[in-house]
Amino acid sequence: MHSLVLTELLRRATEGDAAAANEVWSLVYRDIRAMAASAIAGEARRDEFEPTMVVHEVYLRLVAQPEKKWNSRRHFFGAVARAMEHFLIDAARTFSRKKRKAIFVDQSIAELSAALGDTQTARTGEEAIRLLEQVAMLENESPEAAEIIRFRYVFGLTNQQVASALAIPEADVAGMVRFGRAFIASALERQDG
């Protein structure tokens, strides 16, 4: 899909053009569904969620936003990533209340925990929430790093896939991933210490 076409459709959609909004969703549906499938790939989530349901939840959260000004493909997919992250946090909280110590965390969040050197990989909803809250804190320090960490660990994309989705060099993605992980690890140490 050509980025300029999507950008123009996003501009028209934010101005209230319903036909453009429908066309945006038809163009990006497969991409968002693939991201949702990756985000819920863990064993624990497979029984509760399915990608189509997650995409619909993200859609509802996006259209409910009072300020829907997406000026580029990257900006739009960043909003999608935040909406999905919020959905997953809400789901983790609900799951955690139901089953205090039950396994909830999928492979991508577990991978972030392992990358931070956590020998007891995050396995409960509460631990997942704690990690995702640090990603939100990272956004205050570096919105770009937070965006990349979301794509890398919430969606479970590889560095190469993130670079392609955001149209930036893979080396920049790798650098931001290292920075983001270091920031989160440091923040967690301060919380624990």
C-alpha positions in Angstrom: 0.0 0.0 0.0 1.4 3.4 -0.9 2.0 5.6 2.1 0.8 8.7 0.3 -2.6 7.1 -0.5 -3.1 6.1 3.1 -2.0 9.6 4.4 -4.5 11.3 2.1 -7.3 8.9 3.2 -6.3 9.5 6.9 -6.5 13.3 6.3 -10.0 13.0 4.8 -11.1 10.5 7.5 -10.1 12.9 10.3 -12.1 15.7 8.5 -15.2 13.5 8.8 -15.2 11.7 5.5 -16.9 8.4 6.4 -16.1 6.8 3.0 -12.4 7.6 3.5 -12.5 6.1 7.1 -14.0 2.9 5.7 -11.4 2.8 3.0 -8.6 3.2 5.6 -9.9 0.3 7.5 -10.2 -1.9 4.4 -6.6 -1.0 3.5 -5.1 -1.6 6.9 -7.3 -4.4 8.3 -4.9 -7.2 7.3 -1.9 -5.4 8.8 -3.7 -4.7 12.0 -5.1 -8.3 12.2 -1.5 -9.6 11.7 -0.3 -7.4 14.5 -3.2 -8.6 16.7 -2.4 -12.2 15.9 1.2 -11.6 16.9 0.3 -9.8 20.1 -1.9 -12.6 21.3 0.3 -15.5 20.1 1.0 -16.8 23.6 -0.6 -20.0 24.8 -2.5 -18.2 27.6 -4.3 -15.7 25.3 -5.1 -18.1 22.5 -8.2 -19.4 24.3 -9.5 -16.0 25.3 -8.9 -13.8 22.3 -8.9 -14.1 18.6 -7.3 -11.5 16.3 -10.6 -10.3 14.7 -12.0 -9.5 18.1 -8.8 -7.6 19.1 -9.0 -5.6 15.8 -12.6 -4.7 16.5 -11.7 -3.6 20.0 -8.9 -1.5 18.7 -11.2 0.0 16.1 -13.8 1.0 18.8 -11.1 2.5 20.9 -9.7 4.6 18.0 -13.0 5.9 16.8 -13.9 6.8 20.5 -10.9 9.1 20.7 -12.1 12.7 20.7 -8.9 13.8 18.8 -8.5 11.7 15.7 -5.9 13.6 13.7 -3.7 11.0 12.0 -1.3 12.8 9.7 0.7 9.8 8.4 0.8 6.0 8.3 3.3 6.0 11.1 1.1 8.3 13.3 -1.9 6.1 12.6 -0.2 2.8 13.4 1.3 4.4 16.6 -2.3 5.2 17.6 -3.2 1.5 16.8 -0.3 0.3 18.9 -1.4 2.4 21.9 -5.0 1.3 21.6 -3.9 -2.3 21.5 -1.6 -1.8 24.4 -4.4 -0.3 26.5 -6.7 -3.2 25.5 -4.0 -5.7 26.6 -3.5 -3.9 29.9 -7.2 -3.9 30.6 -7.4 -7.6 29.7 -4.4 -8.4 31.9 -6.0 -6.5 34.8 -9.3 -8.5 34.3 -7.4 -11.8 34.0 -5.3 -11.0 37.1 -8.4 -10.3 39.2 -9.9 -13.6 38.1 -6.8 -15.8 38.5 -4.3 -14.1 40.8 -1.2 -16.2 39.8 -2.4 -17.7 36.6 -0.2 -17.5 33.5 -1.3 -14.7 31.2 1.7 -13.2 29.5 2.3 -14.0 25.9 5.6 -14.7 24.3 6.4 -11.1 23.3 5.9 -9.6 26.8 7.8 -12.6 28.2 10.6 -11.8 25.7 10.8 -8.2 26.9 11.0 -9.5 30.5 13.8 -11.9 29.5 15.6 -9.2 27.5 15.7 -7.1 30.7 17.5 -9.9 32.5 14.5 -11.0 34.5 15.4 -14.6 35.4 11.8 -15.1 36.6 10.1 -14.1 33.3 6.9 -12.1 33.8 4.1 -14.6 33.9 1.1 -12.9 35.6 -1.2 -10.1 34.5 0.2 -7.9 37.3 3.8 -8.4 36.1 2.7 -7.7 32.5 1.0 -4.5 33.6 4.1 -3.4 35.4 6.2 -3.8 32.3 3.6 -2.1 30.1 3.4 0.8 32.5 7.1 1.3 32.1 6.7 1.5 28.3 4.2 4.3 29.0 6.8 6.0 31.2 9.4 5.6 28.4 7.1 7.6 26.1 7.7 10.7 28.3 11.4 10.3 27.8 11.4 9.2 24.1 8.1 8.8 22.2 10.0 7.2 19.3 11.6 4.6 21.5 8.3 3.8 23.2 6.6 3.4 19.8 9.4 1.0 18.7 9.2 -1.0 21.9 5.4 -1.3 21.5 5.8 -2.7 18.0 8.7 -4.9 19.1 7.2 -6.3 22.3 3.5 -5.7 22.3 3.0 -6.8 18.7 6.0 -9.2 18.7 7.4 -7.9 15.5 11.1 -8.3 14.6 13.4 -5.4 14.3 13.3 -5.8 10.5 9.5 -5.8 10.5 9.4 -2.7 12.8 11.9 -0.9 10.4 9.7 -1.8 7.5 6.4 -0.7 9.2 7.9 2.6 10.3 10.1 3.2 7.2 13.3 3.7 9.2 16.6 2.0 9.1 16.9 -1.3 11.0 20.0 0.0 12.8 17.9 2.9 14.2 15.3 0.4 15.4 18.0 -1.8 17.1 19.4 1.3 18.8 16.0 2.4 20.1 15.2 -1.1 21.3 18.5 -1.1 23.3 17.7 2.3 24.7 14.1 1.4 25.6 15.1 -1.8 27.3 17.8 0.0 29.3 15.3 2.7 30.4 12.7 0.2 31.5 15.3 -2.0 33.3 16.6 1.1 35.2 13.0 2.2 36.1 12.2 -1.2 37.4 15.3 -1.3 39.5 14.4 2.1 41.0 10.9 0.8 41.8 12.3 -2.4 43.4 15.2 -0.7 45.2 
